[in-house]
Amino acid sequence: MSQTTDHAPGSAYVLFENVQKSYDGETLVVKDLNLSIAKGEFLTMLGPSGSGKTTCLMMLAGFESATHGNIVLNGERIDNVPPHKRGIGMVFQNYALFPHMSVAENLAFPLSVRNRPKSEIEEKVKRALNMVELPHLGDRMPAQLSGGQQQRVAVARALVFEPDLVLMDEPLGALDKNLREQMQYEIRHIHDQLGVTVVYVTHDQSEALTMSDRIAVFDDGVIQQLAPPSELYEHPKNAFVAAFIGENNTLKGTVESLDGETCDVRLEDGSVLKAQAVNVAAEGDRTTISLRPERVAVEPENGEYPNNFEAEVQELIYLGDHIRTRVKVCGNKEFIIKVPNAQRNKRMQAGETMRVGWAMEDCHALNAS
């Protein structure tokens, strides 16, 4: 499966052309990758462990070489350019700060090795510390900083020499939830201010949705879908993407009739629903129906939705702003509905039955998984 892109090669700042990678000469961990990244874009490579995303980042950085194909940066092939001459900033999960150097010395290091004048180094270190809101900590040693502060220093060090491209490999993985969310916004704001091109690797779907201009969803060495966050979430192209991006209800069935972009699907319990025909080709095809929990309405008006079924409440979990409701519907006991707290219905009690409904547009008939 070869992955095409939606940027013309001529406009690409970073370009992977038919790139393959094998470590043993037999198994491909990256398969025929064609990916174009525009200048100034924030692109995230998202996927489970072993999907090939980090390998792609390491090939772009120069720490791994491609088995086949070309990698182009700003119009120039970089296959034979060593990492330190590619002019790329890097941020790693473990920060990789020099423990024997102060914060300011860590930031000065990339400038020193590029033989920048001392006055320029001092000015850029000061500016970088201000950018990550740590102007008073230049004399501290890394061990004297919190995890969040160390990560800010790592980001500042990657940006201090003003690279056009910054690569980030799971940079927030070691932080607690609140700090990780705060750093997501800070990195995004820095990107917006500087206009630098960022290629970001994570397995955290919410992180990818929060930060990215586009997301490349990897599985088994192949980009399964490449799109902006909202398109990935609202219009997944296959069952893997639907399941990996956000919470998702699935129902198994067979295409009973197909009419252009819509279809009728008979589920395993005999129910028939109407769906968008996204990744099915013909009547008789097996399919996985994908439906987001927040798209399901409780006790809809008669005729409001073409898909309207009786559901038996299995479990209710109070989550403050919404009630996470697990029901049995169409034979699926693990069907989740997110009901806003203000819309909680009196019939929402374990063991009770109620009607649920959803629009055909929110219901996607995908490949059988």
N, C-alpha and C positions, 0 to 999 in steps of 0.2 A: 504494500500500500504506500504510494508516494503522496506526500503531503504538499499541496500547493498553498500559495499565499495570496493575500489581497493587496499587496504592495507590488508595483512593477519593479523589477530588479534595478532599473536605472535610478529609482528614488531611494533605494535601500542604503542605510548606513552600515548595518550588519546583514550579511547574507550567508546562509548555509545553502550550498548547492549539491544535491544528491549525496549528502554526507552519511557515511556508514561508520560504525565503530564496533570492532570485535576485539576481545582480549585474548581469545584462545584460537582465533583463526576459523572458528566454526559458528559459534553463536553470536548473532548480531544483537548488541544491546541498544544500538541506534540504527534504524532502518530507513534508508533513502529519505533523509530529512531535507526538505526544502522550506526554508523559513526566511522571511524578509522582515527586518526591524527598521523602522524609520528613525531618523535623527530626532532626539528629544523625546522619544517614546518611553513609557514605562511598561515593559513587557514582562509578564510573570510566566515562568515554566512551572506548572502545577502537576502533581501526580503522586502516586504511591511510591514507596521505596522500591528501587529496582526498575523504575519505568523508563530511565534514560535521561531524565532532566538534568541531574548533576553532571553526568558525563558530557552533555552538550555544553554546559557552562565551563567545564574544565578544558574542553577542546577550544572554546573561544578564548579562554585565558592563556592557553598555551601549555598547560600542565599535562594535557593528553593530546595525542595526535590522531587525526582522522585516519581510519583504515582506507577510506575511499571518499572522493569528493573534495570540494573546495570550501574554504571559509574566507570570506571577503570582508574587510573592514575599511570603510570609507573609500571604496573603489579599488583597494589593493589586496591581493592575496596575501594571507599572513601565515600560510602553512609552515614556512621556514623561518619565521621571525620569532626569536626567543621571547619568553614572557615579559622580561624586564624592559624590552624594547617596544612593546605593543602600546604603552601609554595608557594602560587600563587600571582603574582603581578597583580594589577588591575588599569586600567585607565578609568575614567568616563568622560562623556560629560561636566559635570559641574566642572571638575578639582578636587573638594573635597579636596582642600588644607586647612590646619588649618590656619585661618586668624590671630590668635594671635601669630603664630610662624614665624620666619624668614624663608627665602628659605632654608638656611643651616639646620635649626632646623627641617623643614618639611622633608628634605632628611634624617636626622639623625634618625628620629622617628622609621622607620621600623627596624633599626639596634639596637636602644636602647631597644626596647621591646624584642629583641632576645638576649639581654645581651651581645652584642659584646663589646670588650675592646675599651676604648676611642680613643686610637691611631688608631685602625682599622677603627672606625667610621669616624674620621677626614680624613683619607686617602681615604675611599670609597666615602665620600661626595664630596671631591675635584675631584675625578675621574669622578663622575656622572655629576658634573657641567661642567667639560670639555667636556664630551661626548655630552651634549646638547648645547654646545657653550655659556654657561652662567657663566664663571668662576669668573666674577667680580660682580655678583649680589647675592652672598650668604647672605649678611647682609640685603638685602631688605625684606620688608613685601609683601605678595602676592598682597595686594591692590595697591602697587606701581608699579606693573608689567602690561604690556599689556596682552591681551588675549593669544597671541601667546607665550609669555614668560611663562605665567602661565601653558599653556599646556605642554611646554617643561619640566617645573619643575614636573608636574604630571607624565610625562613619565619617568623622571629620578628617581622619588620616587618609581615607580613600579619596576625599574630595579636595584636600589642601593643595595639591599640585595642579588642580583645575583640569582633570581629564575630561575627554568628551564622552567616555563610556565608563560606567561603574557596574561591576558584577557583584551581586549579593547572594551568598549561599546560606540559606536558612539563618539569617542574621539574628532573628529574634527568638529562636527556638529555646534558648536557655533562660528566658525571662518569664516571670509570673504573668498571669492573664492580664491584670490591669496595666502593668508596665508595658507589656507587649502591645496592647491596643494603643497606648499613648505613643509609643515609638512608631507604630504604623503611620499615624497621622503626621508625626514629626518628619519622618523620611519622605512622605508624600509632599509635605509642604516645602521641604528643601529641594526636592525634585522640581516642583513648580517654580520656585524662585530662580534656580540655576539653569533650568532647561537642559540638564544633562541627560544623556541616554542611559536608562537603567535596565539591566536584565537581572531578574530576581527569581530565585529558586525557592520553592516552599512546598510542603505537603499539606499546608493549612488552607483550606478552601476559603474561610472567612477572611483570612489575611489577603489572599489573592483578590477576592471580590472588593475589598476595601481600597486597595492600593493601585490597581492596575488600569492602564488604558486598554490593553488587551491581555488575554490569558490564553496560553497554549496548554491544553490538557493532554498530558502524556500518559500512555499505557503501553506496555510491551514494546518500547522503543519507537513508538509511532505517535504523532500528534493526532488525537482523536477529534479535536475541534479547536479552532483558533478564532476567537471572537471577543468583543467587549464583554465585561462582566454581566450586564443586564441581558444580553443576547444569550450567553451561555446558560444563565439561570432560567430564563423564560422560554428559550427555544433550543433545548438540547438536541443534538443530531443523532445520538444513539443512546442505548441503555446504560453504557458505562458512564458517560458524561452526566446523564440524569441522576444516576445513583451517587456519583462522586461529588457533584456540586450541590450542596444544600440538602435538606431533608426531602424525601421523595416517597410517595406511595406507588407501589407497583401492583398491577393486576395482569394475570396471564390469560391469553385468549387466542382466538383465531379470527382472521378477517373474514367477515361474512359477505360484505359488499363493499365495493370501492367506487367512489364517485369523485374523480379529480383529486382535490386536496383533503377530502373527508372520507371517512369510512365507518361502517358499523362493525363492531367487534363482539363476538359471542364469547363470554367469559366461561371459565371452567365450571361455574355453578349454574350455567344456563342463562344468566342475565345477558342482556344486549345493551351496549352503550355506544354513543356516537363520539368520534375522536378525530383529531387532525391526523391525516396520513403522512407521517414524517419520514419513516424509514421502513415502509412496507411496499411491496411491488404488485401483489396480485391477490385475488380472492383465494382463500385457503391457506395463506401465509400465517405461520405462528407469529405472535407479537407480544411485546411487553408494553402495557399501558403505563405511562408516567403521569403523575398528578401531584402537585405541590400541596402540602397540608393546609396552607393558608387560603387556598383557592376553593375550599369546600365550604358550602353554606349549610347551616343547621336550620331545619324547619323552613325551607324556602316556600315562597308563594306558589300556588298551583300554576303550572305552566311557565314558571320563571326560568327553569333550566331543562334542557332536553334529557339530561342524565339525572334521574331522581329515584332514590332507592331507600328502602327501609334499613336502618342500622341499629344494632344492639350495642349499648354502651358496655364496654369491658372495664375501663379504668379511667380515672380522672386525676390529673396531677396539676396542682395549683402552682403557677409560675409568675404570679404577680400581675403582669400586664395581660396575660392570656392563660386559658385553661388548656393544657395539652390533653386531648381526649382520644383514647384508643377505643375503636369500635370494631365490630364485626360487620362487614358489608360486602356483598357480592362474593361471599365465601372466604374473604380475607380477614382474619382475626387481628392482624397487626396494622390496620388502617388508622392513620393518625390525622386528627383534625386540630388545627390551632384556632380556638375560639376566643376572640377578644373578651376580656373580663366583663365589659359593659354589655355584651350580648349573650351572657350566660343564660341558658334556658332552664326552666324548672324541671324539664324532663331529662336533663343531663345528670342522671344518677346511674350508678352501676346496676346493670340488670334491666334497665328501662330500654324501650325502643323509641326511635325518633326517625324523622325523615332527613336525609341529607341530599344535596344536589350540587352540581357543578356544570360550568359551561363547556361546550364542545371545544372551544378555543384553548382551554386550559388543560385539555386531555390529549396527550400525544401518543400516537401509536408508533412504537419504535421497534427495532430488531428484537427478536427473541433472545433473551439472555440466559 
